[in-house]
Amino acid sequence: MEQPDPNTVKATNPTVETIQQLGQTMTPQSESNIFCMTIIGQVEGHLVLPPQNKTTKYEHLIPQLVAAEQNAKIEGIMIVLNTVGGDVEAGLAIAEMISSLTKPTVTLVLGGGHSIGVPIAVAANKSFIAATATMTIHPIRLNGLVIGVPQTFEYLEKMQERVVGFVTSHSNVTDEKFKELMFKTGELTRDIGTTVIGVDAVKYGLIDEVGGIGQALRQLNTFIDQRKQSIQSTGGLPQ
C-alpha cells in the first residue's frame, strides 16, 4: 500500500496549519458581524522591506476594507494597531480608506501607534488606546538619497501639512498642539518629537478614550445598533 507523502499531509492538515500560522491548535469558530483588521509591525508601502521585518502591506489591507464595506453580513469594522509606522503615503491611504467607510469603525491602539500610525488611529468613528500604549509624534523623515534642492523641502512641507491636516480634522487635537508635540526637542534621543502615553493621548485630544478590547467592542456594537435604527427610520437608506 502506497504511503501518503508526509509533505502533502502536513500541508493539508488544518491543525498543523493553524499551529504554523497562529501558534495554537484551535481558534474560535463563529459567524461575526464585526470585521477585525490588524495593523502590526511596519506599514509597508512602495518598497519591499527586508524579510526579517514584521510588516503590514497596504495592498493587502485596502482590498479587505473594500470587501468589508461591500459585505452585507459585516456591520462594523475594528482596527487594532501595534505599529512603529512606516511609509507615509501608504499610511495615509489606509487612513483615508478607513475614514471614508460608511459602516461603523473603531480603532484600538495596543502597544504602540507611532509615526504614520497616528493618522490611522484617529481615522475611525471612535478611537481607543490602552493605558500603557504609546504614540510617537514626529516630523516626516526621508530615508536614502535626498536631493538638497528647495523642491525637496517644499515636497516634505506639503506632505507634513497633509498629515497634520488629516489628524487635526479627525481628532480633537488642535493644529497648534499637534505641531507643538511634533516639533518638541529634547524628549527623543535621536529626533525631534514627542512620545505620549495612553492617558496623555486622550488629554491632548488625539485619542477619544482610554480602554481595551471590551470597551472598543461595546462602543462598536453601540454604533451598529444606532446605524440599524437610522436605516429603519429612513426607510432603508443608511445615514
N, C-alpha and C positions, 0 to 999 in steps of 0.2 A: 504493500500500500504506500502510495506516494505521500511523503510528509509535507505539510504546508511550509511555505517559505517563512521563516521567522520574521523577516523584514516586513512581509505583507501583513502578517498577524499583528505586528507591532503598530503598523500604520493604520489598520482598521479597528483596532481595539479602542473603544471610546474611553475606557478608564485610563489607559496609558496616555492617550492624547490629552485628557483632562489634567493629568499629573504634569505632563510636559508644559502645557500652556498656562495652567493656573496654580500648580503646586499643591493640588488637593484632589481627592478621589471623587468627591461629589459636589455638585453645585445646586443651589435651589432651583427647582423647576416649577415655574408658574407663569401664567399669562399676566403681563403687567401693562397698564395703560400709560406707564411712565418710561420714557427712553432715557437711559443714563449714559452720558458720554464722559470719558475721562481724558484729560489733557495733562500728560505727565512728562517729566524729563525736559527736553529741549524742543521747542517748536521748530520743526524743520521746514525750510522754505525752498527756494530755487536750487540751493546747493545741497548735495547729499553729504550728511555728516559721517564721521568715522563709525565703523560697526560697533565699537565699544561704548558709544554714546547711547543712552536711553532717549529715544526721540518720539515725538508725535508728529506725523506727517500731515500737513494741511490738506493735501489732495485726498487723504483718507477721510478726514472729518467733514469736508464740505458735502460730498455725496450722501453721507449719513444724515446730515442735517436736512438736506433736500428730501430724502426718503422719509424722515420722521415728520416733516411738515405735510407730506402728501398722504401719509398713512392714517386712515380714519380711526384705527384702533389706538393710536398714540394720542393721548390727550394732554400730556405735559412733558417737558424736557428738563432734565437736571444735568448740569455740567460740573464735574468735580475736577478741581485743579490742584496740582502739585508740580509746578513748573518753574524752571530757572529763567524762562524767557526764550529768546531765540530770534528768528527772522521777523523783522518789523512789519513788512508788507504782508507776510503770511499771517501773523498775529492779528493785524488789523482786518484782514479778510475774514478770519474766523469770527472776530468780534462783530463785524458788520452783519455777518450771516445770522448770528445769534440774536442781535438786536432787531433784525427785520422779520423774525419768525412771528406768525400770528398766534401760535399756541403758547400757553404759559411757560415761562422759563425761570429757573432758579440756578444760581451758581453757588458753589461751596468751595472755599479755599482751605485746603488742608496742607500743612507743612509749609508751603510757600507758593506765592503767586507773584513772582518777581518780573521786573522789566516789562516786556510786552505782554506778560500775563496779567498786568493791571487792567488794560482795556478789555481783555476777555472777561475778567472777573466782574466788571461793572456793566457788562453788556446785557445782562438778563433783566427780567422784571423786578427781581429782588436778589440781593447778594448777601451771603453769609460768610463768615470767617471763623475758624477755630480760634480759641483763646490763645493758643501757643503758636499759631501760624504767623508768618511774616510776609511782608511785601516790600520789595526794594524798588524805589523810585529814583531814576537817574536819567540824565540826558542820553539821547541816541548816540551810539558809537558805531564806527565803521571798522571792520577788520580787513586786513590785507592792504593792497596797494591803494593809496589815496592820492589823487592828483591835487596838488596845492594851488588851486585857482579859485577865484571868487565864486564861480558857478557851483563848485563843490560845497562850499559853506552855505550858499543860498538854498541848495537842494536839502542839506541837512536841516536848515532852519524851517523850511516848509514842511518837511516830514515831522519835525518836532511839533510844529503847530497842529498837524493832523492828529497826533497822539493826544496832545493837551486838549484840543477841541473835543475829541471823542470822549475822553474821560470826564471832563467837566460837564458835558451835556448829558451823560448817562449816570451821573452820581450827584451827590450833594456837596462835593468839594468845590471851593471857588477857584477861579483861574489863578488868583494871586497866591492862595495857599498851596496849590499843587506845584506851581513854579518855585515857590519858596522851598518846598520839600525836595524838588528835583535838583535845584542848584545849590543846596546846602553843602558847605565844605567842612572837613574835619571829622565827619562821622564814619565814612567808609575809608578803608585803608588805602585803596588804590584808585579811588574815583570820587567825584563829587556826587552827592545824592543822599538819600535817607532810607533807612530800614525802619518800617513801622510794624509793630506787633498788633495782634487782633483788636484789642480794646482801642488802641490809638487810631487804627484804620477807621473804626466807627466814629471816634471822636472828631476826626478831621472831615468826616462826611464822605470818605472814599467808599466804604462798605456800609451796607444798611444795618447789619445786626451781627453780634457775636453768637455763634451757635454751631451745632453739628448736624449730622445726618438726620436726626429725629426732627429738629426744628425746620430744617430745609424741606423735608418731605411733607411735613404738616402744612407749611406755607404753600407748597406747590399744589397740594390737594385742595387747599382753600381757593387758590386761583382757578383750578379746574372746575370746582363747583360754581364759582362766580361766572365763569365763561358759559357753562351749561345753562345757567339761569338767564344770562344775557341772550343766548341763542334762542331760548324758548320764548322770551318776551318780545323778540324782534321777528318771530316767525321763521326761524331757521337761518338767519344771517348773523354770523359772528361779528362782534363789535371790536 
